Amino acid sequence: NEYKSYLRMLSCERDDPPKQSSCQGTSSCNENTSCCQGSNTTKETTVTVRAAAPKKRINRRVVQQIPQEILEDPLIHEAIHKLPSNYNFEIHKSIWRIKCANASRVALQFPEGLLLYASVIADMLEHFTGAEMLIMGDVTYGACCIDDFTARSLNADFMIHYGHSCLVPIDRTSITVLYVFVDIQIDMKHLIDTLNLNFNKKTEKLAMISTIQFLTTLHTSVGLLKEEGWEIIIPQAKPLSPGEVLGCTSPRLDPDITALFYLGDGRFHLESIMISNPDLPAYRYDPYDKTLTQEYYDHSKMRRIRLEEIEKARSAPKWGLILGTLGRQGNPKIFDNLKRFLVDQNKEYVVFLMSEIFPERLGLMEEIGAWVQVACPRLSIDWGYAFPAPLLSPYEAAVALRRADWQNTYPMDFYANSSLGNWTNNHADNRTTIVKRKPKVES
């Protein structure tokens, strides 16, 4: 209430009433959603297109440009000062896109670490757009948890997802979605000095990776280090951005790389690329603590435990097949493939839908001898040993059901375009084909 009063006070200081922003052109604010219906003063015209006429190109860059009246609005600038100065929540862009879409109800989804800014951002966007804001408070672990289905069921016509990359493309979401990566600026000089102090550019060839929040800093610092003579690569596991890693998806690196250098707090994402590259030493630079640490992972123990669970599952006559319902975690195509694998091996199975998977909950169903979850592979890798019956990832289930061979290097390719098989999201068998509508042509 205090902040809303503050925004109202700012509005009273304006000498003239706010101008109505209008979209320029007829293209879209997002690649998939029409945002501009034209202004009220524009005359409606009918255009006849000849079949042989060349396609007219639309300059999307110009169409999507944020108007100066929004970029230079002193009230918006004043309100943004309530947020951390090194966090880019893209408030101007959000206001413009909401206005372009003529949205009346907007769903805002934040990961746990950014939820403390949710109320301030909601008040801000509501004040400057006139649209109603809904804060989605359910847990959001990663980019796979975007919950456009729930937003749509709440009659939201626009959604902003904060803190993750667009793992689910905007042409596949059920409503218009804007991804705000929340780029975080850090002390880049300290990062570069730390790297120079601890590594030898004459003998080292580093691979630098991070999460989406720090990718701008990562790319900029790599450019500066290369100017100093460093040999550094920024690996990529498509469709992720260069240098980006997820907890379940990371690239395999060439053998000439001497070390991994991870920029970010926590180990979850780093462990993904460590699992993909078990022979490489790994280092983590924490941008908040400004510390550099060497990180270790017990690869042999992990592989031993997972193989034991796979062997136990093979002898189970009855399986539980879980489709994760937390956002977009559960892929129905992978789910159907696994059902077919089970049928081919004459396994009885029971289907479960779960948003979160806990040992105590699965322990209630003692008749189930093995579980496979289409949600998060890391749940099986990190916590599978804590469950009363084997809890397998889709890849592990494929191995147990003799549809895949066990890999000595555990694959972290759950969202990678090039993956081992159809138990992953972006394997050729599971990709969604987007059919674009062709415009009507009058002869």
C-alpha positions in Angstrom: 0.0 0.0 0.0 2.9 2.3 0.8 4.4 1.7 -2.6 1.1 2.2 -4.4 0.7 5.5 -2.6 4.2 6.4 -3.7 3.3 5.7 -7.3 0.2 7.8 -7.1 2.2 10.7 -5.6 4.6 10.4 -8.6 1.6 10.6 -11.0 0.4 13.8 -9.3 3.7 15.5 -10.1 3.2 15.1 -13.9 2.3 18.4 -15.5 0.4 16.9 -18.4 -1.6 13.6 -18.6 0.3 10.6 -19.9 0.1 10.1 -23.6 -1.4 6.9 -24.9 1.3 4.7 -26.5 0.5 3.4 -29.9 2.1 0.6 -31.8 3.8 1.5 -35.0 3.2 -0.8 -37.9 1.3 -4.1 -38.1 3.9 -6.5 -37.0 4.3 -8.1 -33.6 5.9 -7.3 -30.3 6.8 -11.0 -30.0 7.7 -13.3 -32.9 4.4 -15.1 -32.5 1.8 -12.7 -31.4 0.2 -9.8 -33.1 0.4 -6.7 -30.9 -0.8 -3.9 -33.0 -4.4 -3.3 -34.1 -3.7 0.2 -35.5 -4.9 3.4 -33.9 -8.5 4.6 -33.9 -7.7 7.3 -36.4 -6.3 4.9 -39.0 -8.6 4.2 -41.9 -9.4 0.6 -42.6 -8.4 -0.4 -46.1 -8.6 -3.6 -48.1 -5.5 -4.7 -49.9 -5.6 -7.1 -52.8 -2.4 -9.1 -53.2 -1.6 -10.7 -56.5 -0.3 -14.2 -56.4 2.9 -13.4 -58.2 3.7 -10.3 -56.2 6.9 -10.5 -54.0 6.5 -10.7 -50.2 6.7 -7.4 -48.5 9.4 -7.4 -45.8 8.6 -5.8 -42.4 11.4 -4.3 -40.4 10.6 -6.0 -37.1 13.5 -4.1 -35.4 11.7 -0.8 -36.1 8.3 -2.1 -35.2 9.4 -3.5 -31.9 11.4 -0.5 -30.8 10.3 0.9 -27.5 8.9 4.5 -27.9 10.9 7.3 -26.5 7.9 8.5 -24.4 8.3 5.3 -22.4 12.1 5.2 -22.4 12.3 8.8 -21.2 9.4 8.8 -18.8 10.8 10.3 -15.6 8.1 8.6 -13.5 9.1 5.2 -14.8 12.7 6.0 -14.1 11.9 7.1 -10.6 9.9 3.9 -9.9 12.7 1.7 -11.3 15.0 3.1 -8.6 13.1 1.0 -6.1 14.8 -2.1 -7.7 18.5 -3.2 -7.4 20.5 -1.1 -9.9 22.5 -4.1 -11.1 19.4 -6.2 -11.9 17.8 -5.6 -15.3 14.1 -6.4 -15.0 13.4 -4.7 -18.4 10.6 -2.6 -17.0 10.4 -0.3 -20.1 10.2 -3.3 -22.4 7.6 -5.0 -20.3 5.4 -1.9 -20.2 5.6 -1.5 -23.9 4.8 -5.2 -24.7 1.9 -5.2 -22.3 0.5 -2.1 -24.0 1.1 -3.5 -27.5 -0.8 -6.7 -26.6 -3.7 -4.7 -25.1 -3.4 -7.1 -22.2 -6.0 -6.8 -19.4 -4.6 -9.5 -17.1 -0.9 -10.3 -16.8 0.6 -13.3 -15.0 4.1 -12.8 -13.5 6.2 -15.8 -12.7 9.4 -15.6 -10.6 12.0 -18.1 -9.4 12.4 -18.3 -5.6 15.4 -16.0 -5.6 13.5 -13.1 -7.3 10.2 -13.5 -5.6 11.0 -10.8 -3.1 10.8 -8.2 -5.9 7.5 -9.5 -7.2 5.1 -7.1 -5.4 7.1 -4.0 -6.3 7.3 -5.1 -10.0 3.6 -6.0 -10.1 2.6 -2.6 -8.6 4.8 -0.8 -11.1 3.5 -2.6 -14.2 -0.1 -2.3 -13.1 0.4 1.4 -12.5 1.9 2.2 -15.9 -0.1 -0.1 -18.0 -3.6 -0.3 -16.3 -3.6 -4.1 -16.6 -4.3 -6.4 -13.7 -1.2 -8.3 -12.4 -1.3 -11.8 -11.0 1.8 -13.1 -9.1 2.2 -16.9 -9.6 3.6 -18.0 -6.3 4.1 -21.7 -6.9 7.6 -23.0 -6.9 9.7 -22.4 -10.0 12.9 -24.4 -10.3 14.0 -23.6 -13.8 13.1 -22.7 -17.4 11.1 -25.9 -17.7 8.7 -24.7 -15.0 7.1 -21.9 -17.1 3.4 -22.3 -16.2 1.5 -20.7 -19.2 -1.3 -23.3 -18.8 -2.2 -22.1 -15.3 -1.9 -18.5 -16.4 -4.3 -19.2 -19.2 -6.7 -21.0 -16.9 -6.7 -17.8 -14.8 -7.8 -15.8 -17.9 -4.5 -14.1 -18.2 -3.8 -12.9 -21.7 -0.1 -12.1 -21.2 2.6 -13.6 -19.2 6.1 -12.5 -18.1 8.5 -15.2 -16.9 11.6 -14.0 -15.0 15.0 -15.4 -14.5 15.2 -18.1 -17.1 15.9 -18.5 -20.8 13.2 -19.3 -23.3 13.5 -23.1 -23.1 9.9 -23.4 -24.2 9.8 -21.1 -27.4 7.2 -18.4 -27.5 5.6 -20.0 -30.6 4.7 -23.0 -28.5 3.2 -21.4 -25.4 -0.6 -21.2 -25.0 -0.6 -17.4 -24.4 1.7 -14.5 -25.3 4.9 -14.8 -23.2 7.7 -12.4 -22.6 10.9 -13.9 -21.1 12.9 -11.5 -18.9 16.4 -13.0 -18.3 17.2 -10.5 -15.5 20.7 -9.8 -16.5 22.8 -9.2 -13.4 25.9 -6.9 -13.6 28.8 -7.9 -11.5 32.4 -6.7 -10.8 33.9 -7.8 -14.1 37.4 -6.4 -13.2 37.6 -8.6 -10.2 36.5 -11.6 -12.3 39.2 -11.0 -14.9 41.9 -10.3 -12.2 41.0 -13.5 -10.4 41.3 -15.5 -13.6 44.6 -13.9 -14.5 46.0 -14.6 -11.0 45.0 -18.3 -10.8 45.5 -19.6 -14.4 48.3 -19.5 -16.9 47.3 -18.2 -20.3 50.4 -19.8 -21.9 49.4 -23.3 -20.9 45.7 -23.2 -20.2 42.7 -23.5 -22.6 39.6 -22.7 -20.7 35.9 -23.3 -21.3 33.8 -20.7 -19.6 30.1 -21.2 -18.9 27.4 -19.7 -16.8 23.6 -19.3 -16.3 21.5 -16.9 -18.3 21.7 -14.0 -15.7 25.5 -13.7 -16.1 25.9 -14.4 -19.9 26.4 -10.8 -20.8 29.2 -10.4 -18.4 30.7 -13.8 -19.5 30.8 -12.8 -23.1 32.2 -9.4 -22.5 34.9 -10.7 -20.1 35.9 -13.4 -22.6 36.3 -10.8 -25.3 38.6 -8.8 -23.0 40.6 -11.8 -22.0 41.1 -12.9 -25.6 42.6 -9.4 -26.3 45.1 -10.2 -23.5 46.1 -13.4 -25.3 43.9 -16.0 -23.6 42.7 -19.0 -25.4 39.1 -19.4 -24.2 36.0 -21.1 -25.7 32.4 -20.5 -24.9 30.7 -23.9 -25.5 27.1 -24.4 -26.6 24.5 -27.1 -26.3 21.9 -26.0 -28.8 19.1 -24.8 -28.4 20.7 -23.1 -25.4 22.6 -19.8 -25.8 26.4 -20.0 -26.1 27.9 -20.4 -22.7 24.6 -21.3 -21.0 24.2 -24.6 -19.1 21.1 -26.1 -17.4 21.0 -28.6 -14.6 20.0 -31.3 -17.1 21.6 -30.0 -20.3 25.3 -29.2 -21.0 27.8 -29.8 -23.8 30.6 -32.3 -24.2 33.9 -30.5 -24.6 36.9 -31.2 -26.8 39.8 -33.0 -25.3 42.2 -30.0 -25.7 40.2 -28.1 -23.0 42.3 -28.0 -19.8 39.7 -26.7 -17.3 36.1 -25.6 -16.8 35.5 -22.1 -15.4 31.9 -21.5 -14.2 30.5 -18.1 -13.4 27.7 -18.3 -10.9 26.5 -19.0 -7.4 25.6 -22.6 -6.3 26.7 -25.9 -7.8 23.6 -27.3 -9.5 24.3 -26.0 -13.0 28.0 -26.6 -12.7 27.5 -30.2 -11.7 25.6 -30.7 -15.0 28.7 -29.9 -17.2 31.0 -31.7 -14.7 28.9 -34.9 -15.2 29.2 -34.4 -19.0 33.0 -33.9 -18.7 34.1 -36.1 -15.8 37.8 -35.8 -16.5 38.1 -32.0 -16.5 39.0 -30.0 -13.4 36.2 -27.5 -12.6 36.4 -24.1 -10.9 33.6 -21.9 -9.7 33.7 -18.1 -9.4 31.0 -16.8 -7.1 30.1 -13.3 -8.2 28.5 -12.4 -4.9 31.2 -13.7 -2.5 34.0 -12.9 -5.1 35.6 -16.2 -4.4 37.2 -18.9 -6.7 36.9 -22.5 -5.6 37.8 -25.8 -7.2 34.8 -28.1 -7.2 34.7 -31.9 -7.1 32.1 -34.6 -8.0 32.2 -38.3 -7.2 31.5 -39.6 -10.6 32.2 -43.3 -9.9 29.8 -43.3 -6.9 27.0 -41.7 -8.9 27.4 -44.1 -11.8 27.5 -47.1 -9.4 24.3 -46.1 -7.6 22.5 -45.4 -10.8 23.5 -48.7 -12.4 22.4 -50.6 -9.2 19.0 -48.8 -9.4 18.6 -49.7 -13.1 19.3 -53.4 -12.4 16.8 -53.4 -9.5 14.1 -51.9 -11.8 14.6 -54.5 -14.5 13.2 -57.2 -12.3 10.2 -55.2 -11.2 6.9 -56.5 -12.6 4.9 -53.4 -11.9 6.1 -49.8 -12.6 4.8 -46.4 -11.7 5.0 -43.9 -14.6 5.0 -40.3 -13.4 4.3 -37.3 -15.7 5.5 -34.1 -14.0 2.8 -31.4 -13.9 5.0 -28.5 -12.6 4.9 -26.1 -15.4 6.2 -27.7 -18.6 8.4 -30.3 -17.0 6.4 -33.3 -18.2 6.7 -34.0 -21.9 3.7 -36.1 -23.1 5.7 -37.4 -26.1 8.5 -38.8 -23.9 5.7 -40.2 -21.6 4.1 -42.0 -24.5 7.5 -43.4 -25.7 8.1 -44.8 -22.2 4.7 -46.4 -22.1 5.5 -48.2 -25.4 8.9 -49.3 -23.9 7.0 -50.8 -20.9 4.4 -52.6 -23.1 7.2 -54.1 -25.3 8.8 -55.6 -22.2 5.4 -56.9 -20.9 5.6 -54.6 -17.8 2.5 -53.6 -16.0 2.4 -49.9 -15.2 0.3 -47.3 -13.4 0.1 -43.7 -14.5 0.6 -40.8 -12.0 0.5 -37.1 -12.4 2.6 -35.2 -9.8 3.8 -31.6 -9.5 6.5 -32.6 -7.0 7.9 -36.0 -6.2 8.8 -37.0 -2.6 10.0 -40.3 -1.2 7.3 -40.4 1.5 4.6 -40.0 -1.2 5.9 -42.8 -3.4 6.5 -45.0 -0.4 2.8 -45.2 0.2 2.4 -47.4 -2.9 4.4 -50.4 -1.9 3.1 -52.5 -4.8 5.1 -50.4 -7.2 8.5 -52.0 -7.8 10.1 -49.3 -9.9 9.3 -45.7 -10.9 10.2 -43.6 -13.9 9.6 -39.8 -13.8 9.2 -37.5 -16.8 10.0 -34.3 -14.9 13.6 -33.6 -13.9 16.5 -36.0 -14.6 18.5 -34.5 -11.7 15.8 -35.7 -9.3 16.9 -39.3 -10.0 20.6 -38.5 -10.2 20.8 -36.4 -7.0 18.1 -37.9 -4.8 17.2 -41.3 -6.3 19.0 -43.2 -3.6 16.5 -41.7 -1.0 13.4 -43.4 -2.5 12.2 -46.8 -1.3 12.0 -48.2 -4.9 14.2 -47.2 -7.9 13.3 -43.8 -9.3 14.7 -43.6 -12.8 15.1 -40.8 -15.3 13.8 -41.4 -18.9 17.3 -42.2 -20.0 17.8 -44.7 -17.2 14.4 -46.3 -17.9 15.4 -46.7 -21.6 18.5 -48.5 -20.4 16.6 -50.7 -17.9 14.0 -51.6 -20.6 16.8 -52.4 -23.1 16.1 -49.5 -25.5 19.5 -47.8 -24.9 23.0 -48.8 -23.9 24.6 -47.6 -20.7 27.0 -44.7 -21.3 30.2 -44.5 -19.3 29.9 -40.7 -19.5 26.4 -40.0 -18.2 24.5 -38.0 -20.9 23.2 -34.5 -19.9 21.2 -33.9 -23.0 17.6 -33.7 -21.8 16.9 -30.5 -23.9 19.8 -30.8 -26.4 19.0 -30.8 -30.1 21.5 -33.6 -30.6 20.6 -36.3 -28.0 20.9 -40.0 -27.6 17.3 -41.0 -28.1 13.5 -40.2 -28.0 13.6 -40.1 -24.2 14.8 -36.5 -24.5 12.7 -33.4 -25.3 14.3 -32.2 -28.5 15.1 -35.5 -30.2 13.9 -35.5 -33.8 11.0 -37.9 -32.9 9.7 -35.5 -30.3 10.0 -32.1 -31.9 6.8 -30.2 -32.4 6.4 -29.0 -36.0 5.1 -25.5 -36.1 2.8 -25.0 -39.2 2.7 -21.3 -40.1 -0.6 -20.2 -41.6 -0.3 -18.8 -45.1 -2.0 -15.5 -45.9 -5.0 -15.7 -48.2 -4.2 -14.7 -51.7 -6.7 -13.1 -54.1 -6.0 -13.4 -57.7 
